[in-house]
């Protein structure tokens, strides 16, 4: 089922949809060519590294992300999502901090992911 949290740019819904079906290519397409992702103390730059990060992150672990809260102002959006699956500690809540490339937020330019405290 597609994710379209109310008030969020369409590309963020596409990101979560792609993550939930473990489609690394579709995840990468939601990002601008020069985008970067910060996750677990590492930075991934450009669509190819982002694609590889997404594929590796999903490898062997069936994770489903469920958006529980979301805010959007201009080129920035913050999403809290529960990650559930076959991993220790499931479910865990994560904060996804998105920055868009343009005023219309047509692509993701930056994403920082952290465990919700």
C-alpha positions, 0 to 999 in steps of 0.5 A, spaced: 500 500 500 503 506 497 505 511 503 502 518 502 502 522 509 498 528 509 502 534 507 508 531 505 511 532 498 510 526 493 517 524 493 517 522 500 511 517 499 515 514 493 521 513 498 517 510 503 514 506 498 520 503 495 523 502 501 518 497 503 518 493 497 526 493 498 527 496 491 533 500 491 533 502 484 526 506 486 529 509 492 535 511 488 531 515 483 527 519 489 534 522 490 538 528 486 544 526 482 548 529 487 544 528 493 547 524 500 544 520 505 547 520 512 545 513 516 549 509 522 555 514 522 556 513 514 555 518 508 553 515 502 554 520 496 550 520 489 545 515 486 549 509 485 552 509 493 545 511 495 542 505 491 548 500 494 546 503 501 539 501 500 540 494 497 545 493 503 541 495 508 535 491 506 539 485 505 536 479 509 532 483 513 525 484 511 523 491 514 517 495 513 517 502 515 510 505 518 510 513 518 507 515 525 509 523 525 511 528 519 512 535 518 514 539 512 516 546 511 519 549 505 525 544 503 525 541 509 521 535 512 521 531 518 518 524 518 518 519 524 517 512 522 517 505 526 521 500 523 519 493 524 521 486 521 526 480 523 531 484 526 533 484 534 529 490 538 524 490 532 520 495 532 524 501 533 523 508 531 527 512 527 527 520 525 528 521 517 530 528 516 529 530 509 531 536 505 529 537 498 532 540 492 527 545 489 521 549 492 517 544 489 521 538 493 521 534 486 527 530 489 531 529 495 537 532 496 539 530 503 537 525 508 539 524 515 537 518 519 537 517 526 534 512 532 529 516 535 531 518 542 
